[in-house]
């Protein structure tokens, strides 16, 4: 996975990120187990940027970012 600098003095992060809005149920029902599996696959592939937001699903997204 290619890495890029984040800003002028920021950390190096993956050039590709994973957008998590579709995992929140915003677009319809979401499968938590499939969402967690997708996040694990992205991490295994070297992705270090997970695009989330508190408005995506509150407690569910917090659970995932805590390491479920």
C-alpha positions as CSV (number, residue, x, y, z in Angstrom):
1,X,0.0,0.0,0.0
2,X,1.4,3.4,-0.9
3,X,1.8,5.9,1.9
4,X,1.4,9.7,1.7
5,X,2.2,12.5,4.1
6,X,-0.9,14.0,5.8
7,X,-0.4,17.7,5.6
8,X,3.0,19.3,6.1
9,X,4.1,17.6,9.3
10,X,1.5,15.0,9.8
11,X,1.8,11.2,9.9
12,X,2.2,9.0,6.8
13,X,-1.1,7.3,5.9
14,X,-2.3,5.0,3.3
15,X,-3.0,6.5,-0.1
16,X,-6.4,4.7,-0.1
17,X,-9.0,5.0,2.6
18,X,-12.1,3.1,3.4
19,X,-15.4,5.1,3.5
20,X,-17.7,3.7,6.2
21,X,-20.9,5.6,5.6
22,X,-22.5,2.6,3.8
23,X,-21.9,0.5,6.9
24,X,-24.0,2.8,9.0
25,X,-27.4,2.1,7.7
26,X,-27.8,5.5,6.1
27,X,-28.4,3.9,2.7
28,X,-30.6,1.1,4.1
29,X,-30.0,-1.9,6.4
30,X,-26.4,-2.7,7.2
31,X,-24.9,-6.0,8.1
32,X,-22.6,-5.5,11.2
33,X,-20.7,-8.7,10.7
34,X,-20.0,-7.9,7.0
35,X,-19.0,-4.4,7.9
36,X,-16.5,-5.6,10.6
37,X,-15.1,-8.1,8.1
38,X,-14.7,-5.3,5.5
39,X,-12.8,-3.2,8.0
40,X,-10.5,-6.1,8.9
41,X,-9.8,-6.8,5.2
42,X,-8.9,-3.1,4.7
43,X,-6.6,-3.1,7.7
44,X,-5.0,-6.3,6.5
45,X,-4.4,-4.6,3.1
46,X,-2.6,-1.8,4.7
47,X,-5.4,0.8,4.8
48,X,-4.8,3.2,7.7
49,X,-7.6,5.8,6.9
50,X,-11.2,4.9,7.9
51,X,-13.5,7.7,6.9
52,X,-16.2,7.8,9.7
53,X,-18.4,10.4,11.3
54,X,-20.4,10.6,14.5
55,X,-23.5,11.2,12.3
56,X,-23.0,7.9,10.6
57,X,-24.4,5.8,13.4
58,X,-23.3,6.9,16.8
59,X,-22.6,3.9,19.1
60,X,-22.2,1.4,16.2
61,X,-19.3,3.3,14.7
62,X,-17.8,3.9,18.1
63,X,-17.9,0.1,18.7
64,X,-16.1,-0.6,15.5
65,X,-13.4,2.0,16.1
66,X,-12.9,0.6,19.6
67,X,-11.7,-2.7,18.0
68,X,-14.7,-5.0,17.5
